[in-house]
Amino acid sequence: MRLLNNNKGQVRVIEAFFASVLLLSSLMLVPIVQRNAGNSNGVLSANALSIMASLDSNGYLASLVDSENWTALRSSIQSCVPLTLWFNVTVFDENMTMLNDIPICSGSAVSDDIEAADYVCPSTSPNFAIYVIRLQLAAVD
């Protein structure tokens, strides 16, 4: 008789059941983003993101883009990318309009397995702007 009168435990079990149904249904509704990573499992994309994050410390990357100093941007990225990798950088504004008028790369592509990573970079200038910097990497054969 005592177990039938204790409704707190039953309410907790029902609450846990509904919470798990809610979590599982939300995971099922979220689309899974698949990238065409070729056969390199996204290693180059991860390297590209880490390079961009390291260059963006203290707003250095944004200041280069604000001043449109593409040669300094190329030199900075070239110093971070190993010699065994090809790179290409494209800078976009918040409307995805290309900002760099000259190519920022290390020559022509040498492999068909090119991976890209987009890095969102906020400007630190008083005229606040958002930049999307796409770094493409490929292994040298």
N, C-alpha and C positions, 0 to 999 in steps of 0.2 A: 504494500500500500504506500509505503514511504516513497518508493521510486516513482510512482505515478503522480504524486503530488509535487515532486521536485521538477519544475518546468525550466529552471535556469540552465541546466545542462542541455536540455533539448533545444532551447532557443540558441545557445552558443553553437551547437552542431549545425543547425539550420543556417545560422549566420555565416559560418565558415564555408558551408556548401555553396551558398549564393555568392560569397566573395570569390571562391575558386572558379565558379562558372563565369563570373564577370571578368576575371583575369584571363581565363582561357579564351573567352570570346573576343576580348580586345586584342589578344595576340594573333588570333586568326584573321581579324579584320585589317591589321596593319600589313600593307604590302611589303613583300620582301624585295629589296633592291638588289638586282643582279648586275654586275659589271662584266663587261667583256674584257677579261684580264688575260686572255690568251692562255698560255701554259705556264706562266711564271707565278701564279697564285697571289698576285697583288704585292709582291715584295718591292717592286719599283715604285708603286703608288705610295706605299708606306714610307719609302726613302724620300720621295718627293715632298710628302707632307712634313716630315721631320726637318728637311732642309729649309722649307719655307717658314716653319715655326721658329727655327733657330735664327734665321735672318730677321724675323719680325720682332726680336727683342728690343725693347725701348723705342719702338716705332721706327726703326731704321728702314724697313722695307717700305712703309707708307711714305716716309720722307723722300725716298728715291722716286717713287711714283708721282708724288705731288710736284716735285721739281722736274719731272720727265727726264731724269738722268738715266737714259737707257744703257749707256756704256758702263756706268758704275753698277747698275743692276746686273748686267751681263758678267762683269768682273766678279761681283760678289757671289753670284750663283756658280760661276765657273770655279771659284776657289773652294766651294763646298761639294761640288759633284766630282766623284772619282774620274780619272782619265779613261776608265773603261766604259763610261756611260756617255751617251749623246743626250743633249738637252735642248729644249725649245720652250721659251716663255712667251705667253701672250697675256697682256693686261687688259682687263675690261672694266668699264664703269658699272654702276648699279643697273643700267639698262642693257647690259651685255654688249655695249658698243666698244670695239677694239680701240685702245688708246695709243699703243705703241705703233709708230709709223715706220719703224725699221725692225728687221728681224733680230730677235734676241735668241741666238742659238749658237751651238758649237759646230756648225757645218751642216751637211745634209744627213738625213736619216740613214742609218746603216743597218737597220733591222726592221722586220715587219711587226715585231712584237713591241709596240709602243704603248706605254701606260701613262695615263694622265691623272693628275690630282689638282683639284680646284681648292684654292685657299682664299678665304674671305678676310680682307684686311681693311680695317677702318682707318681713315685718315686722322691725323692728330692736329691738323690745321684748323683755324677758326671756321673756315668753310667746310663743314663736315661732309665727307664723302665716303662711300663704300667702294672698295675695289675688289674684283675677283681676279686672282692671279692663277693662271693655269700653267703648271709646270709639267712638261712631257719628258719622259725618260725612256731610253732604249739602250739595250746592251750592245756593245761593239762586238761584232763577230770575230 
